[in-house]
Amino acid sequence: MAETTSSPSNIRILHRRDAVQGYMHPDVQKKTPHFHYLCELILNVGGSADFNISGTVYHIEPGSILLINNMENHFIISHSEGYDRYTARFSNEVLASDIHDPVLLSIFKQRTPGFSHHYVCTPQETAHYAHLLDIMVNEYKLQRPYWDHLVTTKLMDILVGMYRNNPHAFPGTRNQDNQNLIYHIQNYIESHLDEDLRLDTLADKFFISKFYLSHSFKAVTGYGFKEYVITARLSKAKDMLLRSSDEIQKISYTVGFKSPSHFIRSFKAMEGISPLQYRNQGK
């Protein structure tokens, strides 16, 4: 019987309250923006920090939550030595299969106008979410039967609590046209990166006009359709570059580029360095 459906590479839960690690020094962070092929929730419970997430700067104090998706580069501008925080990271696959609620997951997946990555908790919320994250940290460490299911259940508890206290923090409450449909198209893209993901192809598959899909997709996700597909592919490629020893050619085809040269050009255009330089820099 398969008691666990997720591997530690798809879920990562930590409580970091020691001295801030060297890789988090602002000079290091600015040189190499932080990245995970996982959606991330950070709860700050001590000290302060300034984060740059895709060009927007947030100052966080105790009780701050940051929500970052798998396509957003981010780095720390400054932090206090006592910076005490929980980090909970989940792959899109885990979120889609275990939570699968478009409104709750919209806080990770959708970036409508006015969206903020920064959620401010009440003192009661902070204590409650820290307690839930303590349970999640322990389950992640021990990995007893069904640990992954329990961890995602606790994440659901946090998201529901946040929604009840501030539903407007969730883009899914803004009633954009076809918002649920765009959510499902996002999931389709992320699970079919190696396939034909042209605008007209997906419009036909989901029975809508390609012009309407293009307009709705930008309004809901904050990305143009083509930009989203390329960014999703490069996001997966970055993960493979850091976590595997696969050759560049294999990675390029796995994430849906028609040729390694196209992959390298696209990677350089987005990251400013080649895939090989990115891999070497991340070692």
N, C-alpha and C positions, 0 to 999 in steps of 0.2 A: 504494500500500500504506500502510495506517495504522500507522505505527511507534509512535505514542504514543496512548494511550487516555485519558490524564489531562491536565487543564490545570493550570497553576500555582495556580489557585484551589482545586483539590481536594487539592493537596499543597503543603506549605510546610516547608522545612528550613533552619534557620539555626544558626549558631554565633555567639553574642554574648559577646564578651570585653572590649569597650570600656567606657567609662564608662556607667553605667546611665542609660537614657533618661529624659527628664523625665516621660513619661506613666506611668512605673513608680514615681514617688514615692508613698509610702503615702497621703498626703492625696488625691492624684488618684485612686488606685486605690479607696479606700474610697468616694469619691463616685460613681464609675462602675465597678462591678465588671467585670472583664475577661471577654470572651466571644469564642468562635469557633464557627462552625458546622462545626467540625472536631474530631475526637478528637486529643488532644495528649499527647505523651510529652516530659517535660523531664528532661534529665540534667544535674545540677549537678556541675561539675568544679573549681570554685574559689569561695571565699567562702561566705556563708551567706544564708539568707532564711527568712522565715516567710510561709506561704501560708494563706489561708482558702479552702477549697473547700466550697461548699454548707454553710457553718456549722461545719466541722471545721478546726481549725488544725494545720498541720504545720510543724515546724522542719526545714529541710534543710541539710545540710552536703555537702562533696565526696563523691561516691559515692551521692547520693540520686537516685532517680527518682520523679517524680510522674506519675500517669496520670489524665487528665481527659477526660470525654466531652463530646459536643457539647451536652449539656443542663445542664451544671453551671457556674453562675457562680463566678468565683474572683477573688481579688484579693490583692495583696501587702501584708502588714502592716508588714514591715520587711525591709531587705536591707543587705548590706555593699557598699561602693563597688566592691569587686573581684569582684562576683557574676559568675561565668563559667559559662555554661550553653549546652547545645544544646537546641533545640526542634524537634520533628518533629510535624507536623500532617497528618492524613489525613481525608478525608471518609468517612462510613459506606459510601458507594457503592464507593470504592476498596478499603476494607478487606474488604467483603463479596465483591467480585469477585476480588481478588488474593490474599487470605489465606484467607478463607472457612472458617476452622476455629472452631467454636463455643467450644472450651475456651480457645484462645489469645486470641480476641477478647472473651471474657467479662471480661477485665481492663479493657476499655473499656466494655462494654455492660451489665454486670450488677452489681448492688449488693446482694448477699446480706448478712444480718446479720454484723457483724464485719469487713466489707470495709475495707481501708485503701488510700487513694490513694498511699501512700508505700511504695516498695520500696527497701531498703537493699542496695547492691552490695558485694561483696568488692572489694579493690583490683584483683584480676585481672579481675573483671567490668568494673569502671569503665574500665580501660585498653582492654579488648576492645571494649566498647560505644562508647567515644569514637572508636576507630579506625573502626568501622563507620559512625558518624555523620559522621566526616570524609569518608568516601567518599560518603555520601548528600548532604552539603553540596555537594561538588564536582559531583556529577551534577545536582543541582538548579540550580546556577549555570550549568552549560554546556548542559544540556538537549539532549544528543546523542541520536541514535536509541535508543529503548528505555530512556531514562533513568528513566522512571517505573516500569518493571518492575524495573529493578535496585534502585531505592530501596525498593520494597516487599519485595523479596527480602531486603535488609539488615534491614528492620524485622522480618521473619519470623525472621531469625537472632537478633536481640535478644530477641524474645519467647520463642523456643525456649530460649535460654540462661537467661533468667529462670525459665522453667518448670522446667528441669532443676535449677536451684539452689534454687528455692522454689515447688513446685507449689501450695502452699496459698495463695499470693498470688492465684491465679486462681479466681474464684468457680465456674467451670465444673467444678472438681474436687470440689465439695461434694455432688454427686449429689442435688440437689433434684429432686423429681418433675417430669418433662416439661421439664427445663432446656433441652435442645436444641430442643424445640418452641417454647418461649418465645423463644429466640434467633431462630428463623425468623419468628415473629409480630412481633418487634421490627423485623426487616428489612422485613417487609411494611408495617407502619405507616409507617416512614420513607420508603418509596418510593411510598406511596399517600396522602399527606397530604390531597389534595384530594377524596378519596372518602369514602363512608360507613364510618366506623370505630367503629361502636357495638359494645359488648361482645357482644351476641347475634349480630350479623352475622359477626364474626370467629370466634366459637365455632362457628357453623354451617360457616363456610368451612374451619376446621381440625378439624372433626369431634370437638369435645369439648363438655362441658357448660359453659354460661356461668358457673356457680357455681365449677366447678373451674378454669376459666380465670382468673377473678377472683382466687381464692386463690393459684394458682400464680404468676400474673403479679406479684403483690405480693411474694411470697416470694423470687422470683428477681431482679427488677429493683429492688426497693426503692420502687417507685411503685405506687399504685393504677392500674388500667387507664385510667380517665378522666383522671386527673392526668397520666399518661404521654403520652396522645394530645395533650392541650392543651399540655403542655410542649414536646413535639416540634414541634407546629405553631408555637408562639411562638418556639422556637429558630430555625426556618427563617425566620420572619417577621423576626426581629432581623437575620439575615444579609442578607435582601433590603433591609431598611431602610438598612443601612450600605453595601451594595455595588451597589445599583441606584437608579434615579430613578423607579421605578414608583410610581404613586399608591397611597395607603392602601387604597382600594377594591379595586384589582387584587391587591395583596398579600393582603388578607384572604381573597379567594376562592381564590387560588392555594394557600394553606396549609390550606384546608378549612373556614373559617368561613362560616356561612350568610349573614351580613350584616356590613357594616363596623362597625355599632354593637356587635354581639356581640364582634367582634375587639377593638375599642377597650376595652370593659369588661374583657375577659379580660386584655389586655395591661397595663392599669392595675393590675388586681388582683395581677398577678405582679411587675411591675417598679416600680410606684409612680409611674410617669409615663406619658404618652400615647405612642403610636407616633411622632407627629411630634416630640415633645420628645426622644425617644430618638434619632431620626435627627439632629436638630440638635445634640444633645449629642455625638454621635459624629463630627461633622465636624471 
